[in-house]
C-alpha cells in the first residue's frame, strides 16, 4: 500500500518526488562523511552543515538535473546506439563544469561566506572536484542514459550521488578559510 502511494506520487509529481529524494540523499552523504570518514562524534555533529547539503540537493540539484536530463534526452544525432555516448560527452564537458561552479558557489553562499572567500575556495576546490568527477560520473551517466528511463534518471544519479556527496562533503569542508 505504501509503495503504491509512493509510486503514484512519483509518477504524478516527479519533480517534487525527486527533489525530496535528492535532499535526503545529499544529507545522507554529508552525514556519512561526518560520522564515518571524519569520525565526528554525535555531540560534535554539525546539523547545519547537513542541512545545507539537504537544501542544495532539494532546491538546486534535483530541479536542475530534472530539466537538464529532459533537454539531453532530445539530443539525437546519428545512430541511436551513439545517443548515450553523445549525452555523456555533453553532460560532462559542457554541463559538468558549469554545474560544479554553481554548486560550490551556492554551498559557500549558504555558509555565509564573502564573495572574496567564495572565489578563493572555488579556485581551491573546483578543479580537483571536477577532475575526480570525470573518473566517476561518465561511467554512471553512460549506464544511466543507456538503461534507465528518463523519469528515473535523477533518482539514479542521486543514488550514485550518495558516494559523491560523501566525497565532496569531505573535500569541501576540510580546513576552510
Secondary structure, 3 states (H helix, E strand, C coil): CHHHHHHHHHHHCHHHHHHHHHHHHHHHHHHHHHHHHCCCCHHHCCHHHHHHHHHHHHHHHHHHHHHHHHHHHCCCCCCHHHHHHHHHHHHHHHHHHHHHHHHHHHHHHHCCCCHHHHHHHHHHHHHHHHHHHHHHHHHHHHHHHHHCCHHHHHHHHHHHHHHHHHHHHHHHCCCCC
